[in-house]
Amino acid sequence: MQQQNDFFERVYEVVRQIPYGKVTTYGTIAKYLGAAKSARTVGYAMNAAHANPDVPAHRVVNRIGMLTGKHHFFGINTMQQLLEEEGHLIVKDQIQNFDVVFWNPNT
C-alpha cells in the first residue's frame, strides 16, 4: 500500500505543475514518471485526488482528450465546467483543439 501511495504522490506532484488552461493525459504522466504502462494507475490516482483541492485532476484526460474521469467528480458536469472556466471548448465530452492545449511535462 505504501508503494501505491508513493506513486500517487508522485502523480500529484506532476499534476500540480499542469498550467492553467492546459491539459495532459494519464499516459503522458505515466511515461514521465518512468512507468509507461501505468496509465491506468495514474487514473486511479486521479480518482483518489478529487477530495484534494490542490490537485487539479480535471486537467488530466485520456489520450484523445476525452473526459473519461468525469464521473469521479462531485456533480454531473463538474469536470467539464472546471475545464470550460479555464477556456476549453468541450464538445461531446471531448476537448477541442486538444493538440493546442496539451501540456507535456517533458518539454
Secondary structure, 3 states (H helix, E strand, C coil): CHHHHHHHHHHHHHHCCCCCCCEEEHHHHHHHCCCCCCHHHHHHHHHHHCCCCCCCHHHEECCCCECCCHHHCCCCCHHHHHHHHCCCCEECCEECCHHHHECCCCC
